[in-house]
Amino acid sequence: MAHHDTDLAIIGAGPAGLFAAYYAGFRGLRVAVVDSLPELGGQVTAMYPEKLIFDVAGFPQIKGRDLVANLVAQAAPSAPVTSKTETKPEAKPVDLSKADEKLSSLLGGKK
């Protein structure tokens, strides 16, 4: 496994992750983008690349594949390192029985 010096690891190479890579690079950070899917674009690429998307600022409508292509091009000058995860993380149960008590103590006794 290669070693990369980065300032920020972004988990997920979907539209939000790709924009985060662009913005962090724009601000001078070295970025690594990690995803479990083989291609950039997340679910947009995997499930509906030909579907028109109507809720992206600046585009009355845009196909999923075109949105991803634009985001990849936008992030490219920042030279983010991309990587596919080799293993899936193991889900572990979380005990939330004391969450309200902990939150209350963090808020100084206020709920």
N, C-alpha and C positions, 0 to 999 in steps of 0.2 A: 504494500500500500504506500502510495506516494505521500510525502509530507508537504503541506502548503502553509506558508505563513499567512494568516488572515486576521482581520480585525473583527469580522462578523460572519457567523454561519447562519444562513437562511435555510430553514427546513421547508421544502416545497418549491417546485419550479413551475407552479401555475402562474396565472396572471399577477397575483399579489406578490409572489416571491420574485418574479422577474422584475416587476417595478421596484421592489425593495432593493434588488441588486443594482438596478440603474441608479436609484437615489443615493444609496450608500456609496457607490463608486463616485458619483457626482460630488459627494461631500468628502472624497479623498480616502475612503476606507477600502481596504483590501477585502474582497468578498468571496465566500465559498457558498455555492447553492447545492443543496443535497436533496435528492428525490428518490423515491422507490421506483418510479416509472422510467422506462428506457429513453423517452423523448421529452424535451422541454415542452411546457404548456399545460401540464397537469391534466385534469379531467377534461378541459376544453379540447386538448389534442386527442386524448384517449377516447372520448365519448361523442363529441359533436363538433368536429372541425368544420363541417359544412353548414352548420346551423347559424342563422343570423342572430346576433346578440344586440339587444336594443338599450342596454343600460350602462354603456361605457361613455364617460364624459368625452365630448368632442366628436363623437361618432353617432349620428342618428341611427345607423345600423352598420354592423361589421360582421363578417364571417369569423368564426372561431379561429380558423387557421391564419387568417390575415391579422387578427389581433395578436396572436402569439408571435407571428413573424415580425410585427412592428415592435413588440416588447423585447424580443431577442435583439433586434437591430439597435434599439434604444440603449440596451444594457451593454452591448458589445464594446464600446469605447472604454468601459470600466474594467474590461477583461476579467469578468468573474470566473472563478474555477467552478466547474460543474462536476458533480459526482452522483453516481447511482448507488444507493445503499445496497449492500450485499445481503443483509439480513433484516428481518422484520423485528422491531422491538417487541419484547414480551410484555403483554399487558398484565399489570399486577393490581389486585384490588386495593382500594384506598379506604381507610376507616374514617368516615366523616361524622362519627357519633359525637365528637367533641368540637366540631367545626364552629358551632355557634358560640361556645364558651371561649374558644381561642380568638375568634373575631371580636367578641365583646371585650376581651382583655386588651387586644391591639388597639381598639377604639377608646380605651380608657373607661371601660364599663358601660359604654353607650351602645345600644342596639339600633 
